[in-house]
Amino acid sequence: MSQDTYDLFVKRLKEERERAKLTQKEAAAKLRMSESHYSKAEAARRRLSFFETKYLCETDLDSFYIFTKKRVDHGDVQFLSECDYAELLCHYDIVCMAMIRQGRKMAGSLDREDKRVIEYCRYLLAAEVTDKTILKKHRQYRDCNQHQMAGLLGVDSKKLRDLERGKLLPDSELIWQMSSRLDIPYFLVLKDKNGLLSEICYWLKRMEPGSRNMVLEIMQKYHGTLP
């Protein structure tokens, strides 16, 4: 389990705002909220709503860094920026399969946490083509009952049922908890294209050169960027 905390999420939110040279008023406008509410969110006295968090992902702030504390360079796959979210999901699945294959071929190239996260990610992609929420799909994958899953997230069973049925949308802290504690990528919850692209880049950098070149070639052929 990650040693990160939601307070550090908030700290990175402020760090990113200052890096972008935005005032709290300017950041609040981008997230379509009042300056007062944004100030409270940055002080961890208020949570961002689901939609405010989604708007955050649509800004120039690095949401991938804010959620994961990782920074990546999109240079190798800049051509993928033209893809829509559904297309990126297909590429992400290819990357996950390649990483699992690499782990099986090269003992020790992936640790247990890597393998678990990648396998969870591949499984959660199935939620995109079913009527089940990602949270419910994940609980079934882990073979947990609702009471157990609620305990992992620090919510009561009724709230979990509402989340699984889509009657309730998670706020920024709950999305962070899903990502940090359960390995449910935040960008799949929010359908964040930029975050998904960053995740693809992150795993490409972790690949051994042969696998990375193979995956990049497949992607480039698909987009017609190879002769």
C-alpha contacts under 8 A as a table, 3 or more apart, distances in Angstrom:
res1	aa1	res2	aa2	distance
1	M	180	S	7.12
1	M	181	R	5.77
2	S	180	S	5.83
2	S	181	R	6.58
4	D	8	L	6.62
4	D	180	S	7.49
5	T	8	L	5.36
5	T	9	F	6.68
6	Y	9	F	4.82
6	Y	10	V	6.37
6	Y	173	E	6.42
6	Y	176	W	7.02
6	Y	177	Q	7.89
7	D	10	V	5.10
7	D	11	K	6.20
7	D	44	A	6.82
8	L	11	K	4.76
8	L	12	R	6.13
9	F	12	R	5.21
9	F	13	L	6.26
9	F	66	I	5.73
9	F	67	F	6.15
9	F	176	W	7.97
10	V	13	L	4.95
10	V	14	K	6.43
10	V	41	A	7.60
10	V	42	E	5.74
10	V	43	A	7.30
10	V	44	A	6.49
10	V	66	I	7.85
11	K	14	K	5.28
11	K	15	E	6.19
11	K	42	E	7.46
12	R	15	E	4.75
12	R	16	E	5.98
12	R	65	Y	7.52
12	R	66	I	5.15
12	R	69	K	7.70
13	L	16	E	5.25
13	L	17	R	6.27
13	L	42	E	7.05
13	L	66	I	5.75
14	K	17	R	5.08
14	K	18	E	6.20
14	K	42	E	6.35
15	E	18	E	5.23
15	E	19	R	6.06
16	E	19	R	4.92
16	E	20	A	6.17
16	E	61	L	5.96
16	E	62	D	6.84
16	E	66	I	7.55
17	R	20	A	5.18
17	R	21	K	6.29
17	R	22	L	5.47
17	R	23	T	7.39
17	R	24	Q	7.81
17	R	27	A	7.00
17	R	61	L	6.86
18	E	21	K	4.79
18	E	22	L	5.91
18	E	23	T	7.52
19	R	22	L	7.74
20	A	60	D	7.87
20	A	61	L	7.04
22	L	25	K	7.88
22	L	26	E	5.74
22	L	27	A	6.08
23	T	26	E	5.12
23	T	27	A	6.22
24	Q	27	A	5.05
24	Q	28	A	5.92
24	Q	35	E	6.30
24	Q	38	Y	6.90
24	Q	39	S	6.63
25	K	28	A	5.08
25	K	29	A	6.30
25	K	34	S	7.71
25	K	35	E	5.00
25	K	38	Y	7.99
26	E	29	A	5.17
26	E	30	K	6.53
27	A	30	K	5.18
27	A	31	L	6.41
27	A	38	Y	7.75
28	A	31	L	5.09
28	A	32	R	6.01
28	A	33	M	5.23
28	A	34	S	5.86
28	A	35	E	5.26
28	A	37	H	7.95
28	A	38	Y	5.53
29	A	32	R	4.86
29	A	33	M	6.08
29	A	34	S	7.16
29	A	35	E	7.59
30	K	33	M	7.83
30	K	55	Y	7.05
30	K	56	L	7.31
30	K	59	T	6.84
31	L	52	E	5.31
31	L	53	T	7.54
31	L	55	Y	5.18
31	L	56	L	5.76
32	R	52	E	6.88
32	R	55	Y	7.58
33	M	37	H	6.60
33	M	38	Y	6.67
33	M	52	E	7.41
34	S	37	H	5.26
34	S	38	Y	6.24
35	E	38	Y	5.05
35	E	39	S	6.04
36	S	39	S	5.14
36	S	40	K	6.36
37	H	40	K	5.13
37	H	41	A	6.22
37	H	46	R	7.16
38	Y	41	A	4.95
38	Y	42	E	6.21
39	S	42	E	5.18
39	S	43	A	6.29
40	K	43	A	4.99
40	K	44	A	6.20
40	K	45	R	4.96
40	K	46	R	5.28
41	A	44	A	4.98
41	A	45	R	5.66
41	A	46	R	4.44
41	A	47	R	5.46
41	A	48	L	6.40
42	E	45	R	7.56
42	E	46	R	7.87
43	A	46	R	7.58
44	A	47	R	6.92
47	R	171	D	6.35
47	R	172	S	5.87
47	R	173	E	6.50
48	L	51	F	7.88
48	L	52	E	5.57
48	L	53	T	5.78
48	L	171	D	5.81
48	L	172	S	5.11
48	L	173	E	7.77
49	S	52	E	5.05
49	S	53	T	6.08
49	S	170	P	7.34
49	S	171	D	4.61
49	S	172	S	6.20
50	F	53	T	5.21
50	F	54	K	6.22
50	F	169	L	6.06
50	F	170	P	5.72
50	F	171	D	4.78
50	F	172	S	6.38
50	F	190	L	7.98
51	F	54	K	4.80
51	F	55	Y	6.08
52	E	55	Y	5.01
52	E	56	L	6.22
53	T	56	L	4.93
53	T	57	C	6.59
53	T	171	D	7.51
53	T	172	S	6.04
54	K	57	C	5.19
54	K	58	E	6.73
54	K	190	L	5.98
54	K	192	D	7.32
55	Y	58	E	5.05
55	Y	59	T	6.71
56	L	59	T	5.43
56	L	61	L	7.18
56	L	63	S	6.99
57	C	60	D	7.89
57	C	61	L	7.28
57	C	62	D	7.59
57	C	63	S	5.50
57	C	192	D	6.29
57	C	194	N	7.23
57	C	195	G	7.48
58	E	192	D	7.74
58	E	194	N	7.83
59	T	62	D	7.99
62	D	65	Y	5.44
62	D	66	I	6.40
63	S	66	I	4.86
63	S	67	F	6.09
63	S	195	G	6.62
64	F	67	F	5.37
64	F	68	T	5.78
64	F	69	K	7.25
64	F	70	K	6.79
64	F	71	R	7.16
64	F	194	N	7.94
64	F	195	G	5.29
64	F	198	S	6.69
64	F	199	E	7.88
65	Y	68	T	5.18
65	Y	69	K	4.41
65	Y	70	K	4.82
65	Y	71	R	5.45
66	I	69	K	5.76
67	F	176	W	6.62
67	F	186	Y	7.51
68	T	180	S	7.98
72	V	198	S	6.29
72	V	201	C	6.63
72	V	202	Y	6.15
73	D	76	D	7.76
73	D	198	S	7.72
73	D	201	C	7.06
74	H	77	V	5.63
74	H	78	Q	5.57
74	H	197	L	7.70
74	H	198	S	6.84
74	H	201	C	6.18
75	G	78	Q	5.30
76	D	201	C	7.69
77	V	80	L	5.50
77	V	81	S	7.64
77	V	201	C	7.15
77	V	216	L	7.82
78	Q	81	S	5.61
79	F	82	E	6.22
80	L	83	C	5.31
80	L	88	L	7.48
80	L	197	L	7.57
81	S	84	D	7.96
81	S	197	L	7.56
83	C	86	A	7.93
83	C	87	E	5.72
83	C	88	L	6.17
84	D	87	E	5.43
84	D	88	L	6.35
84	D	193	K	7.26
85	Y	88	L	5.14
85	Y	89	L	6.33
85	Y	191	K	7.16
85	Y	192	D	7.57
85	Y	193	K	5.33
86	A	89	L	5.14
86	A	90	C	6.74
87	E	90	C	5.25
87	E	91	H	6.62
88	L	91	H	5.01
88	L	92	Y	6.03
88	L	193	K	7.52
88	L	196	L	7.12
88	L	197	L	7.04
89	L	92	Y	4.92
89	L	93	D	6.22
89	L	125	L	7.49
89	L	196	L	7.73
90	C	93	D	5.20
90	C	94	I	6.53
91	H	94	I	5.09
91	H	95	V	6.34
91	H	200	I	7.77
91	H	219	M	7.15
92	Y	95	V	5.04
92	Y	96	C	6.19
92	Y	196	L	7.72
92	Y	200	I	5.90
93	D	96	C	5.09
93	D	97	M	6.18
93	D	122	R	6.17
93	D	125	L	7.73
94	I	97	M	5.20
94	I	98	A	6.15
94	I	215	V	7.36
95	V	98	A	5.09
95	V	99	M	6.18
95	V	200	I	6.84
95	V	203	W	7.10
95	V	204	L	7.16
95	V	215	V	6.95
96	C	99	M	5.15
96	C	100	I	6.24
96	C	118	I	5.75
96	C	119	E	7.46
96	C	121	C	7.60
96	C	122	R	6.49
97	M	100	I	5.19
97	M	101	R	6.14
97	M	122	R	7.87
98	A	101	R	5.04
98	A	102	Q	6.09
98	A	211	S	6.82
98	A	215	V	7.52
99	M	102	Q	4.97
99	M	103	G	6.17
99	M	118	I	7.61
99	M	203	W	7.63
99	M	207	M	6.74
100	I	103	G	5.07
100	I	104	R	6.35
100	I	115	K	6.71
100	I	118	I	7.24
100	I	119	E	7.69
101	R	104	R	5.19
101	R	105	K	6.23
102	Q	105	K	5.16
102	Q	106	M	5.86
102	Q	109	S	7.31
102	Q	207	M	7.62
102	Q	208	E	7.85
102	Q	211	S	7.39
103	G	106	M	5.37
103	G	107	A	6.20
103	G	108	G	7.10
103	G	109	S	5.63
103	G	110	L	5.32
103	G	115	K	7.56
104	R	107	A	6.35
106	M	109	S	5.59
107	A	110	L	7.50
108	G	111	D	6.37
110	L	113	E	8.00
110	L	114	D	5.76
110	L	115	K	6.43
111	D	114	D	5.32
111	D	115	K	6.44
112	R	115	K	5.22
112	R	116	R	6.13
113	E	116	R	5.15
113	E	117	V	6.13
114	D	117	V	5.32
114	D	118	I	6.18
115	K	118	I	5.22
115	K	119	E	6.06
116	R	119	E	5.22
116	R	120	Y	6.04
117	V	120	Y	5.11
117	V	121	C	6.09
117	V	183	D	5.96
118	I	121	C	5.05
118	I	122	R	6.27
119	E	122	R	5.19
119	E	123	Y	6.20
120	Y	123	Y	5.09
120	Y	124	L	6.01
120	Y	138	H	7.66
120	Y	183	D	7.19
120	Y	184	I	7.43
121	C	124	L	5.08
121	C	125	L	6.32
121	C	183	D	7.95
121	C	184	I	7.12
121	C	185	P	7.32
122	R	125	L	5.32
122	R	126	A	7.38
123	Y	126	A	5.72
123	Y	127	A	7.81
123	Y	138	H	7.94
123	Y	141	Y	7.84
124	L	127	A	5.43
124	L	128	E	7.68
124	L	134	I	6.20
124	L	137	K	6.67
124	L	138	H	6.59
124	L	184	I	7.77
125	L	128	E	5.62
125	L	129	V	7.89
126	A	129	V	5.72
126	A	130	T	6.79
127	A	130	T	5.18
127	A	131	D	7.25
127	A	132	K	6.00
127	A	133	T	6.29
127	A	134	I	5.47
127	A	137	K	6.42
128	E	134	I	7.91
132	K	136	K	6.28
132	K	137	K	6.33
132	K	164	E	7.56
132	K	165	R	7.78
133	T	136	K	5.33
133	T	137	K	6.25
133	T	164	E	5.73
133	T	165	R	7.05
133	T	166	G	6.98
134	I	137	K	5.02
134	I	138	H	6.03
134	I	164	E	7.89
134	I	184	I	7.94
134	I	188	L	7.97
134	I	189	V	7.03
135	L	138	H	5.13
135	L	139	R	6.24
135	L	163	L	7.62
135	L	164	E	6.00
135	L	184	I	7.87
136	K	139	R	5.09
136	K	140	Q	6.29
136	K	164	E	5.33
137	K	140	Q	5.26
137	K	141	Y	6.23
138	H	141	Y	4.97
138	H	142	R	6.25
138	H	184	I	7.68
139	R	142	R	5.17
139	R	143	D	6.07
139	R	144	C	5.40
139	R	145	N	7.18
139	R	146	Q	7.69
139	R	149	M	6.71
140	Q	143	D	4.84
140	Q	144	C	6.26
140	Q	145	N	7.94
141	Y	144	C	7.84
144	C	148	Q	5.94
144	C	149	M	6.17
145	N	148	Q	5.42
145	N	149	M	6.34
146	Q	149	M	5.13
146	Q	150	A	5.93
146	Q	157	S	6.20
146	Q	160	L	7.03
146	Q	161	R	7.44
147	H	150	A	5.15
147	H	151	G	6.31
147	H	156	D	7.68
147	H	157	S	5.61
148	Q	151	G	5.17
148	Q	152	L	6.47
149	M	152	L	5.07
149	M	153	L	6.43
149	M	160	L	7.88
150	A	153	L	5.21
150	A	154	G	5.93
150	A	155	V	5.10
150	A	156	D	5.64
150	A	157	S	5.51
150	A	160	L	5.92
151	G	154	G	4.97
151	G	155	V	6.31
151	G	156	D	7.28
152	L	155	V	7.97
152	L	181	R	7.59
153	L	174	L	7.45
153	L	177	Q	6.51
153	L	178	M	7.09
153	L	181	R	7.66
155	V	159	K	6.40
155	V	160	L	6.77
156	D	159	K	5.49
156	D	160	L	6.47
157	S	160	L	5.02
157	S	161	R	6.17
158	K	161	R	5.09
158	K	162	D	6.31
159	K	162	D	5.10
159	K	163	L	6.17
159	K	168	L	7.67
160	L	163	L	4.97
160	L	164	E	6.09
161	R	164	E	5.10
161	R	165	R	6.16
162	D	165	R	5.14
162	D	166	G	6.13
162	D	167	K	4.95
162	D	168	L	5.32
163	L	166	G	5.13
163	L	167	K	5.99
163	L	168	L	4.84
163	L	169	L	6.16
163	L	170	P	7.12
164	E	167	K	7.65
165	R	168	L	7.63
166	G	169	L	6.58
170	P	173	E	7.83
170	P	174	L	5.52
170	P	175	I	5.93
171	D	174	L	5.41
171	D	175	I	6.13
172	S	175	I	5.12
172	S	176	W	6.10
173	E	176	W	4.99
173	E	177	Q	6.12
174	L	177	Q	4.90
174	L	178	M	6.11
175	I	178	M	5.09
175	I	179	S	6.27
175	I	186	Y	6.14
175	I	189	V	7.46
176	W	179	S	5.08
176	W	180	S	5.88
176	W	186	Y	6.88
177	Q	180	S	5.08
177	Q	181	R	5.36
177	Q	182	L	7.17
178	M	181	R	5.64
178	M	182	L	5.09
178	M	183	D	6.46
178	M	184	I	5.41
178	M	185	P	7.49
178	M	186	Y	7.37
179	S	182	L	5.71
179	S	183	D	4.71
179	S	184	I	4.51
179	S	185	P	4.98
179	S	186	Y	5.50
180	S	183	D	5.72
180	S	184	I	7.58
184	I	188	L	7.52
184	I	189	V	7.74
185	P	188	L	5.55
185	P	189	V	6.84
186	Y	189	V	5.12
186	Y	190	L	6.23
186	Y	192	D	7.98
187	F	190	L	5.07
187	F	191	K	5.28
187	F	192	D	4.62
187	F	193	K	7.22
187	F	195	G	5.41
187	F	196	L	5.82
188	L	191	K	4.88
188	L	192	D	6.71
188	L	196	L	7.55
189	V	192	D	7.89
192	D	195	G	5.37
192	D	196	L	6.20
193	K	196	L	5.11
193	K	197	L	6.20
194	N	197	L	5.09
194	N	198	S	6.24
195	G	198	S	5.02
195	G	199	E	6.23
196	L	199	E	5.06
196	L	200	I	6.32
197	L	200	I	5.13
197	L	201	C	6.34
198	S	201	C	5.05
198	S	202	Y	6.11
199	E	202	Y	4.95
199	E	203	W	6.38
200	I	203	W	5.46
200	I	204	L	6.17
201	C	204	L	5.05
201	C	205	K	6.27
202	Y	205	K	5.38
202	Y	206	R	6.67
203	W	206	R	4.92
203	W	207	M	6.47
204	L	207	M	5.27
204	L	212	R	5.88
205	K	212	R	7.73
207	M	211	S	6.15
207	M	212	R	5.51
208	E	211	S	5.69
208	E	212	R	6.20
209	P	212	R	5.07
209	P	213	N	6.01
210	G	213	N	5.32
210	G	214	M	6.25
211	S	214	M	5.09
211	S	215	V	6.19
212	R	215	V	5.21
212	R	216	L	6.08
213	N	216	L	5.12
213	N	217	E	6.04
214	M	217	E	5.17
214	M	218	I	6.36
215	V	218	I	5.14
215	V	219	M	6.28
216	L	219	M	5.05
216	L	220	Q	6.04
217	E	220	Q	5.05
217	E	221	K	6.03
217	E	226	L	7.81
218	I	221	K	5.25
218	I	222	Y	6.25
219	M	222	Y	5.17
219	M	223	H	6.46
220	Q	223	H	5.13
220	Q	224	G	5.99
220	Q	225	T	5.07
220	Q	226	L	5.78
221	K	224	G	4.96
221	K	225	T	6.13
221	K	226	L	5.60
222	Y	225	T	7.82
223	H	226	L	7.99
224	G	227	P	7.44
